[in-house]
Amino acid sequence: MIMLFFVPVIGFSGAVILYRSGECSVDLQGSGNWEKALIDMQLMDRSIIRTGENSSLELDVNGDVISIGSSKTLLVKDLFGTVQTRKKQKWLKGLKKYTMNIGGKGSGQSDTALAGVRGALADKDELEWFDEEDEEGAKLASAYQQGMVLFGNGEFTRAIDTFRSVMDTHGEDTLDGAVAIHMGIALFNVMRFDEAVGYLQTGIKHSDSEFYDIALIHLALSQYFIHDYNNSIEGLTAFLQKSNSEQLKPYALFMLGKNYKEMGNKNEARRYFSEVNRRYSNSELAQEAGQEMEDL
């Protein structure tokens, strides 16, 4: 008698659709039979996801939230590798608390940016158009505020859709890059690193922005995750030279070590990991840096 043994995929439990915008479809069995993607739909490792133009999906994958952008066709099984890679980066949880402090619910910074909408309009010379522009400004402020509340609540895919709508109407440089910065960080948090890069590059053109530091470090980290190590190193080095944020500096040093490690430069990697241990021995990253050195 022949006995068959089925070995489950380690760490696999399933994926569930949390949010959908636009035309999205799913081939549940991977057999070529497509159906409309629905909220709370349970997916299997062999399921295939397809998003249309200007569409997106948000999934819960083994307890982690991941987002799929427009015009993508992906095998669900491949998403588990992405999630597992992120789970290994425990330091990301520490960075996220700074992300959530840059705007949204309960943040005065979003109020400052919203006030800037009206302020920019009030500076117009053609005051005869003020009423019309003020109405447009009110619509912009309302849409931006909606995106910021979603961002502050951690509803990043919904925030992405809202920010995209704002930029489609007013341009990517709206509010001196503040919308692009929040868009980029929202994309980063749902692991759409390649898309995050372009928006964050737009945002950091405004070096006087209150969001500049957090945008610059998220740009460098996004570049790390898409294996653009040289540009990531350049951005992290610039961050250390320009930033006064002592809370974020250990992350920059740690990620410089990670970049050099990936590039095979063990000496430089060890130098930066050692600096994290020496300068920030009481930080949450010190243990991570020590582990990285052991693995060199």
N, C-alpha and C positions, 0 to 999 in steps of 0.2 A: 504494500500500500504506500502510495506517495503522499507525504505530508507537506503541506504548504504553510510557510510561516510568513506573516506580514509584519514588516518592521515599520512602525510609524515614524514620521518625520519628527525628529527631536525638536521640542519647543513649539510644535504646531498645535494650535487649538482652533483656529478659524479667524475669519475676517467678517466684519459686519459693516454695511453701508450706513454712515451717520448723516450724510448730507449730500445733496445732488443739486447742481444747477445746470440748466441747458439740457441738450440731448446726450444721454449716456446710456449705454447698453451693456449687457452681461451675457456671456456664454457660460452658463453654470457648469456644464459637464466638459467643456472644451471640445465639444462635438460639432460645432458649427451652427448650433441652434441659438440664435440671439433673441434676447427679450429686453424689455425696458428695465433699467436699473431702478430699484425702489428702496426707499428708506427702510432700514432694519432687515434688508435682505441678507441672508447668510451665504457666504461664499466659501468655496473649497480651494485647496491648493491648486487644483487643475482648472479652476475657473479663469476666464479671460475677461478683462475689463476694456471697454472702448469708450473714449470720450470724444464728443464732437467739437466743432469749432466754438470757441468762447464758452466752453463747458468745463465743469470740474466735479470731482467726487472726493468725499472725505470718508476714510475708513478707520475703524478700530481694528488694528492688527495685533492680536495677542496683548491687548491692553495699551498699545501705543497708537497715537493718532497720526495718520499719514494722509497726504493729499495728492491727488492726481490732477494735473493741469489739462488744458485743452489739447485736442487732436493727438491723443495717446492711445496705444494699444499695448496692454501689459498682462502678463501672466501673474496671477495672484501669488503663486509660489515664489516668484522672484522678489516680491515685496518683503518676504520674511527675512531674506538676507540683509536687506536694507535696515530693517528694524533691529535685527540682531547686532549689526555693526554699531547702530546708535546706542543700544543698551550697554555695549562695552565702554562707551564714552560716558562714564558716570559723572564726570565733571560738568557735562552739559546741564545737568539739573541745577547745579549751583549758578551757572551763567544765566539760566532762565529767570531767576528771581530779579536780576537786573533788567532783563528784557521787559518784565511786567511792570517795572517801575517807571517806564518812560512815557506812559500815557494811558488813556482809557479811563475806566471807571475809578473815580476817587482821585484822579491825578490833576493837579493844578496846571501841569504843563500843557495838557490839551486845551485848557481854557486860554492859556497864553497864545497858542497857535490860532485858536478861533478868533480871538480879539484881533489878531493880525490880518484876518480876512477883511474885517470892516476897516481897519486902519489903512490898508493898502487902497481900498476903494475911496476913502475920504481924501486921499492925497491927489486924486485926479484933478487936472486943471479944468476939464470940460464939465463943470458942475451942472450944466443943464441936463446931462445924462445921468446924474447921480441917482435919481429914483430908480431908473431901469437897472443900473449897475448894482444898486443896493439890494434889489430883489434877487438878482443873480448871485450876489454875495451871500444872501441869506440861504439860498438853495445849496451853495457850496459848503457853507458852515454847517448846515444840517446834515448833509451827506457825510462830511468829514467826521462830525461828532458821532454819527451812527457807526462809522467804521472804527472809531476809537473805542467806543463802548464794546463792540464785538471783540476788538483786539484785547482790551483790558480784561474781558471775561474768558480769554483763551479760545474764543471761537475764530480761529485763524483763517479757515477757508472761507467763511462768510465775510470776514473782514477783507480778505483778498478780493473777493467779488465786488465789494463796496468801494474799495480804494481804486480798483481798475475802472469802475464806472466814473469816479471823480476824475481820474486822469484822462480817460477817453474824451471827456467834455472839456477839461481845463488844461490838459497837458501834463507831462510827467514831472515838470518842474514846479507844479502847483505848491503854493505856500513855502516857497524857497526849499523845495525838496523834502519837506516833512512827510508828505503823503508817500513819496517814493521810498523813503527810509522805513516807514512803518510797513509798507508793502513788502519790502525786501526782508525785514525781520520776520514778518508773518510767514513768508515763503520758507525762510530758514527753519522755522519752528515746525513746519509740516514736511521737512526734508525735501523740498524742491530747490536744492542748492543752486543748480544751474540757472534757474530763473531768478533767484534772489540776487545774483551777482550784478546783473544789468541795472536793477533798480537801486541797489546800494551804491553803485558807481555814480549814478545820477545824484543821489542824495549827498555824497561826500564832496561834491563840487562846492557846497556851501560850508566852508570850514568854520564859519562863525555860528553855525546852527547849534542849538542846545542838545541836539541829538547826534552831533558829529562823532563823538567818541564811540558810542554804542554802535553807530553805523559802520565805522571803520573796522572795528574788531569783528563784527558779523560778516563784513565783506571778506576779510582775511580768512575767517573760519569757513565760509562758503567755498572759497577758492581751495582750501585744504581738502574739503570733502569731494571736490571734483578733480583732485590730484593736480591742481595748478600750484605746485609748491613754491616756485620762484616768486610768483606774484603774491602769494600768501605771506612769504617771508618779508617781502618788501613792505606790505601793508602793516604787518605786526611791528616791524622796525620803526616805521613812521609813527605808529601809535605810541610806542614807548618814548619817542622823541618829543611828541607834541602833546600828549595827554597828561592831565593832572589827576586822573582817576586812579587812586591807589587801589581801589577795590578791583579794578579790571586788569591792572598790570600783571598780577600773577598769572592770569589766564593767557596774556600775550606771551609771557616768558615760557610758559608751559607749552603753548602751541608752536612756538619757535622750535622747541625741542622735538615736538612731534613731527614737524615738517622735515627737520634735518634727519631724524630717524628714518622717515620714509624714503629719503633721498640716499640713505646709506652712509651719511656722514656722522659716524658714532661719536667722534670727538666733540663736534659742535652740539650734538644732541645732549650729550652728557653735561656739557658746560651749562646749558640752559636749565636742564632738570636740576642740576646742583644748585643753581642760583635760586630756583623756587624753594628748594629745601632750606637754603641758608637765609634768605631774606624773608620768607613767609612760612617759617617752620610751624606756626600755629594755624595755618590756613587749611582749608579742605583739600587743597591741591597738593600739599606736601607729600601725603601718602601716595597719591597717584604718581607723582614725580619719582618717588623712591621705587615704585613698582616698575616704572618705565626704565629706570637705570638698571634694575635687575635683569630686565629682558634684553638689554643691549648685548 
